[in-house]
């Protein structure tokens, strides 16, 4: 990818997908936790605390998901372009 000049656009696309996924995850988790605009208006300090918790949890989940996705993609690409038998790679993971 580096030699073909596609690395920057690939990384920008991954970054955009990660930001969208994180935003979606935060919104879903906040909704489940009852963190609403009404809570923000009536009890702002409680809202801040709950949102900090939601964002921290979402960040950990998002990082794990991205890491797993990246590792799996690299694993598949390695298998596709390698002459080493599949069983050898399978044992490493």
C-alpha positions, 0 to 999 in steps of 0.5 A: 500500500505504501508503494502504490500511494494508497496508504494515506487514503486507506488510513483516512478511511479507517479513521473516519470509520472509527470515528463514526463507530465511536460516535454511534457506540457513545450514543447507543450507550448513553441512551441505554444509561438514560443520559439524556438532554433533559438530564443535562439541563436539570443535573449537569454535573451528573450528566458530565459524570455519566457521559465521561463513564460512557465515553471511557467505556465506549473508547475501550470497546472501540479500541478492542474492536478496531484492534481485532478487526485490524489483526484479522484483516492483516492475518487474512492478507498474510495468508493470501500472499504467503506461501506458508501453509495455513496451519503454520499461521493458525498455530501462531495465533 
